[in-house]
Amino acid sequence: MTIDLLTFDLQRTQCFKRYSVECLQPLAKRSSIRALRKNTIICMDGDILQSIYFILKGTVRVFKENQQGKEVTLYELGQGQSFGESAWLNNGNQFASVITKEPCNILTIQHSDFAQFYEEHPDFMHCIATRLSTAIEDIAQHLKEIALGSIHQRVLWALRSNAKDCLLYTSPSPRDVEES
């Protein structure tokens, strides 16, 4: 893949969209793209990551699993989003597992290259902080719904979260949610 295409792909991600082609080309030269099939495990909870991952195409599921194999989805990420930033900030320790939900193209940047970009562009940390803050909010909302919701609210939440891709799905009215 040419440097121009890699640079274009980087610019399509949430964190890099505000940077110029000239600014991103050195980073693009050190990045790579992986094409992954559906249900490919990208990383596991506790892995030591060496890269940050940017989703160019497809959707991934971020989840935790207990010793009995029971899973809980923390959140899903799609085109333009990224993961692995928390591992970059935490000595490489990944906090959750990530699996593809459909065929994906993933652009990877080594932690050392990512750190160099950050040193050259300290304002970049705002994007990382925003991304991690959003992930924390998503997880907190998910836990609230699981732990504190009535059985009807939890079923409604599960149906809504699993029906995102369904063309027949319509959002419930506020009255429907209150009645739950």
GUDRENLUM-777422 format. One record per residue (C-alpha): residue in one letter; x, y, z. Coordinates in steps of 0.001 Angstrom, whole numbers, plus 524288, in hexadecimal, padded with zeros to 5 digits. Example, Ala and Ser with C-alpha at 12.3 -4.5 7.8 and 13.67 -1.06 7.14 Angstrom:
<rs>
A8300C7EE6C81E78/S835667FBDC81BE4/
</rs>
This chain:
<rs>
M800008000080000/T8054180D777FCBF/I808A2817BC806CF/D7FE35820A780112/L7F39C816718035C/L7F85B813C181129/T7F8748225F813DF/F7EAA58237B80E7E/D7E66B818278173C/L7EC8381EB782320/Q7E56A82B668201C/R7D86E824218202B/T7DA1C8202F82E6F/Q7D47E8287A8396B/C7E18A82B9D83F9E/F7E8F182F7283360/K7DEA78366B82B31/R7E358843FD82F22/Y7F17E841B782AF3/S7F712844E681D8B/V7FC1083AF0813C9/E809EA83FF4815DA/C808A983E2582477/L803898302C82331/Q80C7A82AF181890/P817CE82751821B2/L80E4081FDD82A57/A807D78197281E8E/K815288146E81A2C/R8165D80CF7826F0/S8086F807B78276E/S802B17FB5C821A1/I7F5437F62A81E2E/R7EFF07E8C682172/A7E3E67E2D281B06/L7DCDE7DA5482501/R7D1A67D0BC823A8/K7C54C7D0C882BCF/N7C73E7CB4C839B1/T7D5F47CD848399D/I7DB357D01D84736/I7E41D7DBFE8463B/C7E89A7DC2985461/M7E5057D61F86161/D7E31C7DBF886ECB/G7F0837DCB88752E/D7F85F7DC5386889/I803F87E55B86772/L801437EDA085B70/Q80BC77F3C98531D/S8026C7FB3F84A2D/I7F69A803FB849A5/Y7EBD37FF978406A/F7E37A8081A8377E/I7D7678024A83127/L7D6CC805DF822C8/K7CBA67FCB881F52/G7C2C67F42282773/T7BECD7F2E6835A2/V7C56F7ED098418D/R7C0087E90684EB9/V7C7607EC3A85B40/F7C40C7E2AA86619/K7C7E17DC948730F/E7C6F37CE1487623/N7C6C67C6E388321/Q7CD4E7B9D488630/Q7C0F37B2768827A/G7C1177B898874E8/K7B5897C1B187724/E7B7647CE5186F80/V7B26B7DC2587113/T7B3B07E5ED86608/L7B92B7F2D886AA6/Y7B7277FA0385DD5/E7B8917F90384F24/L7C149801168464F/G7BFF7803D8837E3/Q7C63D80AC582C7C/G7CEF78161683074/Q7CFDB811DA83EA9/S7DB8280C27845BA/F7DFB8803AC85119/G7EC32800A68583F/E7EE6F80E7585D32/S7EC7980A7386B57/A7F6B27FFBE869AA/W8000480A0286427/L7FDFB811FA8708A/N7FE9F805DC87955/N80B977FF6A875AD/G8052A7F7A686AE1/N7FB337F0858737A/Q7EE6C7EE6786C38/F7E2667EF4A87514/A7D8B77E7BF86C98/S7D7B97DE6186132/V7D4807E31585371/I7CE667DADE84895/T7C9A47DE4F83AF1/K7BAEA7DDE6838D0/E7BC857DE2882A09/P7C7DF7DEAB8207A/C7D0917EA1C82472/N7DBFD7F20081F8A/I7E4407F65882B0A/L7EF588002A82A23/T7F9BC7FE1383495/I803C480785839E7/Q80E97802FF842F7/H80E978093085081/S81C1080F1F84E32/D8178C815C584197/F80B1A81A4F84829/A8130681FFA8537B/Q81BD782734849FB/F80FF882D308433B/Y80ABC8315585080/E817C5837BC85414/E8175183F878476F/H808CB842DE8493B/P805838440A857BF/D7F7C7848E485475/F7F52C83B1384FB5/M7F308836BC85DD2/H7E5F283DCA85DA6/C7E0FD83403853A7/I7E5EF8289585BC5/A7DFDB82E1186831/T7D2DE830438613F/R7D3018227785BB8/L7D5F781C49868FA/S7CBEF824D686FE4/T7C17B8207486649/A7C526812348687C/I7C419814078773E/E7B6B881A6C875B2/D7B20E80F3386D10/I7B6B48050A876D5/A7B0A680C5488252/Q7A38180D3F87B5B/H7A4327FEE4877C9/L7A7247FAF7885D9/K79C32803A188AEE/E7926D7FD36881DA/I797127EF9888552/A7981A7F182893FA/L78D327FB0389721/G782E67F91188CCA/S776997F11688E7A/I775D37E46E886EA/H76D317EB5187CE1/Q7771B7F64B87B27/R7823A7EC8587999/V77AB47E4CB86F59/L777457F16986832/W7858B7F5A7868AD/A78A227E8568639F/L7804F7E8A18588C/R784207F688854C2/S792A87F3BA85519/N791117E75F84D03/A787B57EDA184343/K790AA7F8C283EF3/D793237F258831D9/C785067EE3982FB2/L77DBE7F65C8259F/L770D57F45082CB9/Y775B57FA2C83977/T76F45806AC83E3F/S772B180DD784AAA/P768F180C10855B9/S7615E817E9859EE/P7646181E0F86736/R75746818A486BC6/D75B8D80AB786852/V767F680C3887068/E760B18120587C0C/E756F7806CD87C18/S762137FCFA87CEF/
</rs>
